[in-house]
Amino acid sequence: MFDKFHEECAVVGVHGHPEAANMVYLGLYALQHRGQESSGIVSSDGDVLISHRQMGLVADVFKEDIIKNLQGASAIGHNRYSTSGQTDIKNAQPFVVEYADGPIAVSHNGNLVNANELRQQLEESGSIFQSTSDTEVIVHLIATSKEKTLTDRVVDALHRVKGSYSLVFLTTHTMIAARDPLGFRPLIVGRFRGEGERDAWVAASETCVLDLIEAEYVREVEPGEVLVFSRGGMESLKPFPEATPARCIFESIYFARPDSNVYGHSVYQYRKELGRQLARESHIDADIVTPVPDSGVPAAIGYAEQSGIPLDLALIRNHYVGRTFIEPQQHIRNFGVKIKLNAMREVLQGKRVVVVDDSIVRGTTSQKIIRMLREAGAAEVHVRISSPPTISPCYYGIDTPTHKELIASVHSVDGIRSFIGADSLAYLSREGLYTFFKGNDAGYCDACFTANYPVLADDNGKTPQLHLFEAVSRR
Ligand code: AMP
């Protein structure tokens, strides 16, 4: 019924600020890496919700006149990412529906796994869906809840959905931020200090938003926490039993921006430590260490620092690659990668090279990069990956292919080395992921590397059924 269940997204909300929509726009701009398919903002002018959603990048979706039209002191926004499945404006968020007390809008990052069954129940009792996205279920559950107050309706709805969610809701007067009980996806709170008046509040996927809009970092929204922002300020509710969190470690490894602080730690410092640990675990004699930009850069710096091998940039990235380039009729070797990365002969000629990247998914990018490095003169190419082999799909909101397509799910490390054409290949150990936390691995989800799903999925993930609370005690 729903088109797909793996969605990476960005959420932002601002409450009580004279330029709310503009702040949300800037926030979405800072979070463009979390979703490039569509973008949207809904603002409240105190009487009605005003919405603009469109396919495309933030800078293309919002022009000055559109932002001006999104009036009011509160707004929420969303960037949606999708690599496959339906790319449709109907699935662009925030979603807006009417309930007894007026309109409510929602932005969601994560993946609800019981959405199909809930949608069926809701449709049988008369709800009319506008999209094929699982997120819309949440607003219909709020609209049809028997509870009286907005907050009780939201809490009631959240008790019925299963899966991962970092959410921001908006009504004409209230903004609500909520994170699922295991805290799979990040969500933080920031504040603009009121000068003599009330403070304004920000909720966002990552802290890099706060740096841009000059708001101060307050803290993470805690797993299972619901924060209500109204004229009275911020109120915290904890409607779920406390559980050991399952925060996505892949956010820290790859997905979040390195200048963000996620789960209370610096993403950049974490990635550098992964690189240092990788050098401790699998040192090799070489002339240069080089990153695959941008994702491999912090780990390569850490690797070079630890190993004493000089860091050099052998691969240069074109940052302006859109989806709409025209492919040449004539065959060009490694075209797909070359359009994004170019290898420098001046740096590589005759050199033994350590190439550092954060992960190998299908293996096709690494294969092309290595071919390109050799063609540009590298004498030896040693690949070092700053995370363990990605063996299992994510059911909690990171876009990963199925088991069959994950190269590490079907091949040994040496099989992968041979496929990508490297002289040597080494991954970080699972323990290595946690040296930054002094070996403490409690509170993180690393199911993509271990298949140890903190909440269980049935029949190989075709219909993930998360048994949320039964599974909590496993960790
Ligand atoms: P490949 O092995 O060719 O599938 O691609 C590996 C590259 O994809 C690495 O450089 C990673 O940084 C990057 N990567 C890892 N996970 C994801 C993801 N969920 N979405 C997009 N790119 C990713």
Residues whose N, C-alpha, C, O or C-beta is under 5 A from the ligand:
A	BS01	AMP	S295 D357 D358 S359 I360 V361 R362 G363 T364 T365 S366 D399
